[in-house]
Amino acid sequence: MLRCAVPIVFGLIAFPAVGQDAPRLVLQLTVDQLRGDLIQRFEKGMGEDGFRRLMSNGVHYADAHHRHANTETIVGHTTLSTGADPAVHGMVANLWFDRVTGEQFYNVQDADYPLVGASGVDDATEIDPTQRAATTDGRSPRSIITSTVSDEIALHYGPEAKIFGVSIKDRGAISMAGHAGQAYWFSKSDASFVTSTYYRDDYPGWVEVWNASGKVQAYANKDWSLLLPEENYSFADRDDQMWETDLGGFGRVFPHNFGPVDGDYYTTLLTVSPAGDALTLDFAKSLIEAEDIGQDDIPDYLAISLSSTDYVGHMFGPSSLEAEDNLKQLDKRLGEFLSFLDERVGLDNVLVVLSADHGGAETPGSLAEIGIEAQYFDFKRIDTEPGFVRLQADFGASKDLILNFSQPYLYLNKALIEERDLDPLEVERTVSEELVKLPGIALAVGATEFRNGLVGDTRVNRAVAANFHPDRSGDIFIVFDPHWFVADFDGLFVASSHGAPWAYDTYVPIILSRPGIAPKRVVRRVETIDLAPTIAAYLGIKAPTGATGAVLHEVFED
């Protein structure tokens, strides 16, 4: 392998030397639902070793956005790992409808690769309806159409490069580990970290030791209490807000008790608190030690997706004492993890990359307090609206024309349309027109219009187009009005959600940190598709297959 011993300079951009100056480890941190303003919003009382450490030793892009319309977990994670739009990498939603099987499809499910030694699908207390919709406990990355940056590291450096992904969520780990790495995620039913037979046939000893350590069970009957004195919190006097969700007796006010280890919601409540991230980072420490991560000159790759911010945001909203304390606790845990990494690998040898899969909406209650109208949308009631009554007169059917709604996609009943000899394009257009008339729906765009190039060139339309895959996307993409969203997740009310193309959902931080990267705060608008090509350029390797983003040149400026 030809390696360069000196920096390669193009204009004002100096790319690091490939070889002796390349990092021993690329650590890619993805904080689920970390909206771009939250670090600064809740920074009071934070230490110097967590988020501040990264920003003081790297480039912080303060106006970074996802450019696709469906800002959900798998969509954002895979965009970060591939540098491609979902229209290219194929992960268009957490859940889509498979017309071949006639069933909803959970993004990383794969019946060919069952979990290694696990008891079954997590379902009894899973708060994520897309997770509950999975029809198998099997998991793999095979639905990701393009390569990831971790795949490219494996291709470039060969089997000596160690590649791992870790998360509470299966899709958070799998999407980042790619096709070539190994992924571990937390099973709520088994109260342990698991993987599937796609990656290996059995568990290494260190995983079995960690799962048997009792660290998950150690939270039994303990409380989630505030980390800092109340004067460090903006929401100290607003602990009990009426829109917050009391999940399984967890309560709306501090302290929140996890209950007994055999409680119905015990492992779920761990994830709706700082405990979820603490367990994830502790597991990652064991992985680093056991797998000798970052111990030679061949760059390794470790992706850690931290999920508690997302779950806390859903249950309590981003403007809550719980969301504020969770982020302060994550900052502390992150600082401890970076210090561990400094001792084990040396941060001089680590390129740390931090971003988020999406932002998050404020609760309608929070917005109403400052005079902004916001509401929850009830999709189950659409067939009672006057326009859908008119569809009955025009086509002999109304709600029956809709085969499936997997947010944000509506799938039409093509068999019924053919049976009644209806014009598919006319049905698609008419249903779209009637949807837009409903309060709370800003846009309903038909797939045929995308295929025929009939969609106007607006920012939102471009975002919808970036999300459109002909085999997986539905017949109509629904965009809710700003500050409107579906809050009913199969009977479970959530305070806040995400998934829209509006700025509160697209806005995320991007931070690249390593000694030698000139610290700066950059306020030009950048996109999350830029991240994977930038990591590839930093390593001097090929960008992922479908990557279309631009290299973030500030990372390389001397």
N, C-alpha and C positions, 0 to 999 in steps of 0.2 A: 504494500500500500504506500503510495506516494504521500508524504506529509510535508507541510511547509513549516519552517521554523521561525519565520518572521511574519508580522502582520501584512496583509494584502490591502493596499490603499487605493481607493477609487475616489478621486476628488477629496472631499472632506471626511469621507467615511472610511474608517479603518476596521476591517474585519479581523477578528482575533485569529491567531495562528492555529491551524488544525494540528493537533498532536500534543506537544508538551504544554501549550497554553489552553487547550480545550478543557472544559470542566470535567471533573470526574463523575459528576452527577447533575442531571437536569431534574429539578424538583418542581413539578407543576401543581400548584395549589388552586383548586376551584372551590370557592365558597358559594354554596347554593343560595340563591336569592340575595346576594350581597349587592344591593343597589349602589350605584356609584357615589352617592353622597353620604352613606351611612358611617364610614370610618370617621370622617370629619365631624359628622353630626354627633356622634357618641364618643368622641375622643377624650373627653374630660375624665381624668383618673387613669387613663391607659398608661402603661409603662413605656420604656424605651426599647424593649427587646422584641416586640411583636411587629405590628403594622408599621410603626415608626422606624424600626430598624430597616425594614425593606425599603421604605420610601427614602430614607437618608443615605442608602447605598445603591440607589438605582434610579430608573426613570419611571415616573408615575404619570400615566396618561389620564388626565382628569376629564376628558370628554370622549370616552370610548363607548361604542354602541354596537349591539347586534343589529344587523340590517335585514334580518328575516322577520316575518310577521308573527309566527307562532312561537312566542318566547316561552317555551316549556323546557323541562330539564334535559331530556335526551337531545333535543334540537340544539340547545346551546352548548352542551358538553361536546357533542360531535363536531359542531362548528369550530370550537376552540381546538380540538385535536386534529382536525383535517384542513383547516383554512379554506373550506369550501362551504357554499350555501347548502341548505337542506335539499334544494332542488337537484343538487349534484351528489351529496353524500347519502341521500335517501331517507334520513331519519327525520321525517316531516312532522311527527307528533309523538307524544308519549304513547298514543294509542291510535291505530287506524283500522279501517274496516277492510278485511280481505275478501274480495268478491269471489275468489276461487273457492275458499272454504265456507264462505257465508258466516264468518265469525270475526269478532274484533281481535286485533292482533296487538299484543304488548311488545314494544319495540325490540327487546333483547331476548324474548322467549325463543326456545329452540328445543323441541321435543327429542331431537337426536342426542342431546347432551344433558342428561339429568344431573342434579346436584350430587356431589360426592358424599355419600353417607348421610344425607339429610332426610328428614321425616316427610317433607312434602311442601306444598305451596303455602306461603305466608298469607293467611286470609282472615283469621278470626278477629284480629285487632288492627289490621292494616288501615291506616287513615288515608292512604292514597288509592283512589278508585281505579286508576289505571293499573296499579299493581294487582289489585283484586281481580281485574279482568283477564289476567294471564290464564291460559288454558293448560299450562304445563309448568312444572318446576324447573324444567330445563332452561339453560341460559347459554348464549354465545354471542360473539360480535358479528356473526355472518350477515346480518341485515345491513351492516354498514358497507356501502358500495365501494367507497374509495379507501385509500390507505390513510393512516394517521401518521403524525410526526413520530410516534413511538415505533410504528412499523418501519419508517424510513431509517430510524436509528438502527433497528435490527438488520435491515438490508445493507446498510453501509458498513457497520462494524462487525456483523456476524454474531454467532452465538455467544461470544464473550461479553456482549452487552446485556446486562440484566435489566429486564423491563417488567414493571409491576404497576397495578392500579388498585387502590384501596378506597372503600367508601362504605357508609351505612347503606346506600342505595346500590342495587346491582347495576343499574344503568349508569350511575356515576363512576363506578370502577371500570366496567367493561368498555365504555366508550373511549376512555382515555388509555387503557392498556392496549387497545387495538387488537389486531388479529395475531400479532406476534408475541404479545406479553402474557402475563398471568394476572388474573383479577381475583380479588377477595372482597366480599361484601357481608353485611350483617344480616343474618336470618333471625327475624323476631320469633318465629316459632321454635327455633332450636337454641335461641339465646347464645349464638356463637357466630364467628366469621366462617363463611363457607365459600366454596367455588364449585365449578361444574366439571364434568368429564371432558369438556372441550379443552381444558387446560391441563388436567392431570387425572390420574386414576385413583389416587389416594392423597392423604394429607401428609405433608412433611411433619417431622416430629415437633418442630417449634410451634406450628399451628395447633397441634393437639395439646401441647403444654399450655399455650395461651388460653385456649378455650376451656381447659380444665382448671385454670388458675383461680376461678371465683371472682374475677374482676367485674363481670357483668352482674353477678348476684350481690356484690358488695354494696349496692345502692339500696337494697331492700329496707323499707321503712325509714329511709333517710329523706332529708329535705333538699330541694333546690332553694337555697337562700341567696340573698344578695351578696355579691363579692366584696363590695366597697361600702363605706358609710353613705347614707342617703344623700348627703350634700353633693355627691359626685353624679347624681342622676337628674336628668331633665324631667323625667316622668315619676319622680319619687312621690309626688302628691296625687298621682293619677293611676294608682295600681288597679283599681276596680272599674273597668269600663264595660258598659252594657253589651257591647258587640263582641267581647272576647268569648272564646269557647271554653267551656268547662268539659274537658274530655275525660271520661271515665273517673270523675271525682278528683281530678288533678287540681281543680279550683281555678279561680280568676285572680287570686291575690297570693302574695308571698306570705309564708313559705309554701312551696308546692311539694307535697309528700308523694313519693314513688309507690308507696304501699308495699304489700308482701310480694315476695319473689314469685309466688304462684298466682298473683292477681291477673285478671283477664287482660289488663292493659299494661302490665309492668314493663315489658320490653318496648312497647310503643311509647310509653311516657319517657323512657330514657332518651329516645330520639327527639322528643319534643322538649328538649332541655339541653344545657351545656354538656350533659353526660354523654350524649351521642358523639360529639366531637372529641371529647376526652378519651373515650374508648377507641375511636378511630385512630387518633394520634398515638395512643399507647400501643395498639396493634402494629402501627407502622414502625415504631421504634424497634419492636421485636423482629420485624421483617428485615430492617436495615442491619441489625446485628447478626441475625442468623444467615442471611443471604450475602453477607460481606459487600453491601452496597457501597460504591464509591471508593473502593480500596485499591484500584489499579488505574492505569492510564486510559483504559477503554471507557468512554462515557456510559454510565448507566442512566436509567430513566425511572423515576418514581412519581406517579400521579396520586395525589390525595384529594378526594372530593369530600368536603365538609358539609354535612346536610342539615345540621341543627338550625341554622339560620332560616332555612326554608320552612321547616316544620313549625318553628316558633312563629315565623311570620304568618303562616296560614292560620294558626290557632289564635294568635293574639293581635296580629297586625304589626306593621313596622313602627308605628307610633305607640309603643307600649313600654312599660317598665320591663316586661319580660324580654322583648327584643333588644332593649338597651343593655340589660345585664348579660344576656347571652353573648352579645358582641364583645363586651368587656372581658368576659370569661374566655372567649375564644382568643382574644388578644393575648391574655396571660398564657394560655396553653400553647399558642403559636410561638410566643417568646421562649418558653421552656423547650419546645421542640427544636427551634433554631439553635439554641444553646447546646442541646444534645448533639445536633448535627455538626456544630462547630467542633465539639470535642471528638466526635467519631470520625468525621470526614475532613473538617476544616471548611468554613464557609468560603474561603478563597477558592476552593475547588468546586463550588456549587453555584450553578445558575438557578436562581429562584424566580419562578414565574407565577404571578397571582392574578386571577381574574374571577369572573362569575358567569354562570350559565344564563342568568337573566336577573332583572330587578324585581320589583314587586309594587303592587298598587296599595295606596292608602285605603283604609276602610271607609265606606260611605259615612259612617258616624264621625270619623275624624275630619273628613272634608266638609261635612255639613256645619261643623263648628266655625269654619271660616267662610261660610257662604257659598261653597261649591256643591252643586247638585250631583249626587252620585247614588246609584241604586244597584240592587242585585237583579239579575235577569233570570226569569223562570221559563226555561225552554219548554217545559211540559205543557204550558198553557197556550202554545201558539195556535193550535187548531181551533181555539175558541175566538180568535181574532176575525174581524169582518173579511179581511182579504183572503184568509184561508177558507172561509165559508164560500167565497166567490170561486175558489179553485174547484170546489165541489160542483158548481154549476158549469164551469168551463170544461173540466176534464172528467167529471164523474167521480172524483176522489179529491181529498184534501190531504190530511195527515198520512193517508196510505201511500201517497206519492213519495214520502220520506221513508227510506229503508233503515237508515241509521244516522245518528248524530254522534260523532266522535270529535269533540271540540278540537279545532275550530271548523271541522269539515262536516258538511251535510251530504250524505250519499242518497241519490234518488233510486227509487224502485224501478230499475230498468226492465225487469220482467213484466211488471204491471203496465209500464208505458208501452211496451211492445204488444202486450196482450190486447190493449185497448186501441192499438194503432194510432198512438199519439205521436206528435212530432217531438223528439227528444230535446231539440234546441229550444222550441217554443215553451216546453215545460220548464226547462232550466231557467230561461229568461223570466218567465212569469213568476215562478217561485222566488227567484232572486228579487224581482220588483216588489213582491208582497212582503218579503222579509225586511227590506229596507224601510218599509212603511211602519214597521213595528217600533214602538218606543224602546230605545236602547241599542238599536242596530244601526251602525253607521254605514256599513258597506256589505254587500253580498255579491261576490264575483264568481261567475260561472267558469268552469274549466274549459268549455268550448271556446269562450272568448280568449282565454290564454293561448289555446292551441292555434287559433286563427289570427292572433295578433290584434285583437279588437279592443284591448284594454288601454286606457289613457295613461300617459306618462306622468304619474304623480308619485310622491314618496311612498305613500301607503300601497299603491298598486305595485310599485317596484318591490316592496317588502313581501307582498303576497306572491308575486312572481318568483322571488328568491326561495319561497317555501314550496313551490309547486313541483311535484313529481307525478308524471302521468299515470304510473301504476299504483301509487299509494294514496295520493291526495283524493279528496272527495270531489263531487260534482259542483259544489258551491262552497266557497270559503267565506265564513262569516266574521266580520270585524265589528265588535261591539263599540258603542260610543265611548269616548274617554270617561273613565271612572265607573263604567258599568262592567260587571262580570258575573259569571255563574258561580254562586256560592254554595249550591246544594251538591255535595259529592255523595251521591247514592244515599241520601238521607242524613248525612253528616253536614252540619252547617259549619262553614269556615269563615273567619273574620275577613280574610284577605286572600287574593289570588294573583295570578299572573298569566300571561299568554297573549297579550295584545301588542300591536306595533307602536304603541304610544311611548313617549320618552321614559316614563316611570318604569316600564318593563324592559326597554332596550338598553338603558343606561347601566353600565358596569365599570368597575375599575380595571385597568391593566397596569401591572407593575412588573418590571424586569429588574432584578437586583443581583449584583455581584461586585465585589471590589474590582475596580478597573472600569466599571460603567459609570460615567460621569453623572452624579445625581442631578436631577432636574425635574421640574413639574411642567408638563407639556399640556397646553390647553387647546391645541388644534384637534379637530374631530378625526378620530381614527375608528376603524371597524375591527370587530373580533376576528374576521377572516385574515387579518394581518398577523395574528399572533403565531400561528404554526409556521408560516414562511420565515418569520423573524427568528424563531428558534432554530430552524433548519439552516438559515444563513449564519447564525452564530456558531453552529457546529461545522459549517462548511459541507453540508450534505444536501441532497436533493429535497425539494419541497414535496409534500404529499401530493398524490396523484391529481386530485381535483382542486388543489389550492389556487385561488385567484387573488388573494390578498397581496398587499404591498409590504415590503420589508419596512419595519419601523426604524428609520435611519438614525434617530436620536440615540438608540442603543449603541451605535457604532461610532458616534462622533467623538473625536478626541477633544 
